Structure formats: structure tokens, C-alpha cells
Amino acid sequence: MSDFEGLDLQAVEDQMADGETGGSDRVVLGVLDGTTDEDEWLEIVESGGALVLNVDGDLNELAAGFARPVKEAGGELMHFRGFLVVTPPGVSIDTDRL
């Protein structure tokens, strides 16, 4: 089974096509392993981008610097099959098919 089965990227793309993100209209794929500055991840989300990050290490430790600001701003975070999905305010993560 693919790590991306059940991940509803189409919903994110649909919202982006409708202009609901109000930001950068992009989904950034990356690796959350501590090598990328947490401010860089936060800037992407603050500009309206969504993140799909492969978690390589302790999730709580690796996401500590940006998880709280994302949540406080109204964004969402979800750990799913080794990935951390992070969306900006106004873009919800649909888990109905899980």
C-alpha cells in the first residue's frame, strides 16, 4: 500500500484552484529531519502553502518550533503514515476516508 493512499491532496488542490488559500498556492514536499530551519517551514505555511513532510526522527522534537504557531494561527497538522501534513488557515485536512 502506498504511503499516499488516502491522503486527500485533491481537496487541497481544489481549494487552491478556487483561490481559498489566499497565499502561495503550493504544496511543498520535504523531509522533516532537523536540517531545514523551522522558520522556513513556518514561512511557507504563513504564505498559504501546505507541507507534506516525511518525518525522519522524533516528530515532537522536530516540529516543536513551528507546530504551535501554525495551530495558533488556525492551521492544521496531522501525522499520517510517516508524514506530517501541515495546512495554512482556511485549508482543512479531510480525514473522512481514513
C-alpha contacts under 8 A as a table, 3 or more apart, distances in Angstrom:
res1	aa1	res2	aa2	distance
1	M	5	E	7.09
2	S	5	E	5.46
3	D	81	R	6.20
3	D	82	G	7.92
4	F	7	L	5.30
6	G	97	R	6.34
6	G	98	L	6.23
8	D	11	A	5.65
8	D	12	V	7.13
8	D	93	I	7.78
8	D	94	D	6.84
9	L	12	V	5.09
9	L	13	E	6.17
10	Q	13	E	4.96
10	Q	14	D	5.96
11	A	14	D	5.04
11	A	15	Q	6.23
11	A	94	D	7.85
12	V	15	Q	5.26
12	V	16	M	6.17
12	V	91	V	6.93
13	E	16	M	4.98
13	E	17	A	6.09
14	D	17	A	5.04
14	D	18	D	6.29
15	Q	18	D	5.05
15	Q	19	G	6.39
15	Q	20	E	5.46
15	Q	21	T	6.81
15	Q	91	V	7.29
16	M	19	G	5.08
16	M	20	E	5.83
16	M	21	T	5.72
16	M	25	D	5.47
16	M	26	R	7.73
17	A	20	E	7.66
17	A	25	D	7.90
19	G	22	G	5.97
19	G	25	D	7.85
20	E	90	G	7.09
20	E	91	V	7.74
21	T	24	S	7.64
21	T	25	D	6.58
21	T	48	G	5.50
21	T	49	G	7.78
21	T	88	P	7.46
21	T	89	P	7.71
21	T	90	G	6.44
21	T	91	V	6.71
22	G	25	D	7.58
22	G	48	G	6.20
23	G	47	S	4.98
23	G	48	G	3.90
23	G	49	G	6.63
24	S	44	I	7.97
24	S	47	S	5.69
24	S	48	G	5.14
24	S	49	G	5.49
25	D	48	G	6.39
25	D	49	G	5.81
26	R	48	G	7.65
26	R	49	G	4.99
26	R	50	A	6.42
27	V	49	G	5.71
27	V	50	A	4.69
27	V	51	L	5.72
27	V	52	V	7.21
28	V	49	G	7.03
28	V	50	A	6.10
28	V	51	L	4.85
28	V	52	V	6.19
29	L	51	L	6.01
29	L	52	V	4.91
29	L	53	L	5.76
30	G	51	L	7.50
30	G	52	V	6.44
30	G	53	L	4.73
30	G	54	N	6.29
31	V	53	L	4.96
31	V	54	N	4.62
31	V	55	V	6.12
31	V	56	D	6.91
32	L	35	T	7.55
32	L	36	T	7.38
32	L	53	L	5.58
32	L	54	N	5.78
32	L	55	V	4.89
32	L	56	D	5.92
32	L	57	G	7.86
32	L	62	L	6.74
32	L	63	A	7.88
33	D	36	T	7.43
33	D	55	V	6.43
33	D	56	D	4.93
33	D	57	G	6.12
33	D	62	L	6.65
34	G	37	D	7.19
34	G	38	E	7.97
34	G	62	L	5.92
36	T	40	E	6.99
36	T	41	W	7.73
37	D	40	E	5.43
37	D	41	W	7.12
38	E	41	W	5.27
38	E	42	L	6.31
38	E	63	A	7.62
38	E	65	G	5.82
38	E	66	F	5.95
39	D	42	L	4.92
39	D	43	E	6.00
39	D	65	G	7.76
39	D	66	F	7.07
40	E	43	E	5.14
40	E	44	I	6.44
41	W	44	I	5.31
41	W	45	V	6.57
41	W	51	L	7.76
41	W	66	F	7.23
42	L	45	V	5.24
42	L	46	E	6.02
42	L	66	F	5.75
42	L	69	P	7.85
42	L	70	V	7.15
43	E	46	E	4.99
43	E	47	S	6.08
44	I	47	S	5.27
44	I	48	G	6.61
44	I	49	G	5.19
44	I	50	A	7.20
44	I	51	L	7.84
45	V	48	G	5.15
45	V	49	G	4.76
45	V	50	A	5.83
45	V	51	L	7.30
45	V	70	V	7.43
45	V	86	V	7.49
45	V	87	T	6.52
45	V	88	P	5.15
46	E	49	G	7.19
46	E	70	V	7.87
46	E	88	P	6.50
48	G	87	T	7.89
48	G	88	P	5.49
48	G	89	P	7.70
49	G	87	T	6.98
49	G	88	P	6.50
50	A	85	V	7.47
50	A	86	V	5.62
50	A	87	T	4.55
50	A	88	P	6.26
51	L	84	L	7.59
51	L	85	V	5.63
51	L	86	V	4.92
51	L	87	T	6.48
52	V	83	F	6.42
52	V	84	L	5.78
52	V	85	V	4.62
52	V	86	V	6.52
53	L	83	F	5.27
53	L	84	L	5.04
53	L	85	V	6.42
54	N	82	G	6.00
54	N	83	F	4.44
54	N	84	L	6.43
55	V	58	D	7.66
55	V	59	L	6.46
55	V	82	G	5.67
55	V	83	F	5.49
55	V	84	L	6.54
56	D	59	L	7.80
57	G	62	L	7.20
58	D	61	E	5.44
58	D	62	L	6.06
59	L	62	L	5.11
59	L	63	A	5.90
60	N	63	A	5.51
60	N	64	A	5.77
61	E	64	A	5.34
62	L	65	G	7.43
63	A	66	F	5.77
63	A	67	A	5.56
64	A	67	A	5.67
64	A	68	R	7.16
65	G	68	R	7.29
66	F	69	P	5.56
66	F	70	V	6.21
67	A	70	V	5.25
67	A	71	K	6.25
67	A	77	L	7.32
68	R	71	K	5.16
68	R	72	E	5.98
69	P	72	E	5.05
69	P	73	A	6.06
70	V	73	A	5.24
70	V	74	G	6.50
70	V	75	G	5.06
70	V	76	E	6.89
70	V	77	L	7.93
70	V	88	P	7.19
71	K	74	G	5.14
71	K	75	G	4.96
71	K	76	E	5.91
71	K	77	L	7.45
72	E	75	G	7.28
73	A	89	P	6.56
74	G	88	P	7.06
74	G	89	P	4.64
74	G	90	G	7.41
75	G	86	V	7.22
75	G	87	T	5.42
75	G	88	P	4.35
75	G	89	P	4.16
75	G	90	G	7.14
75	G	91	V	7.28
75	G	92	S	7.79
76	E	85	V	7.94
76	E	86	V	5.64
76	E	87	T	5.20
76	E	88	P	6.67
76	E	89	P	7.28
76	E	91	V	7.82
76	E	92	S	6.68
76	E	93	I	6.98
77	L	84	L	6.77
77	L	85	V	5.57
77	L	86	V	4.48
77	L	87	T	6.57
78	M	84	L	5.63
78	M	85	V	5.18
78	M	86	V	6.63
78	M	93	I	7.73
79	H	82	G	6.72
79	H	83	F	5.61
79	H	84	L	4.47
79	H	85	V	6.31
80	F	83	F	5.14
80	F	84	L	6.24
80	F	85	V	7.30
87	T	91	V	5.82
87	T	92	S	6.85
87	T	93	I	7.32
88	P	91	V	5.80
89	P	92	S	7.74
94	D	97	R	7.69
95	T	98	L	5.52
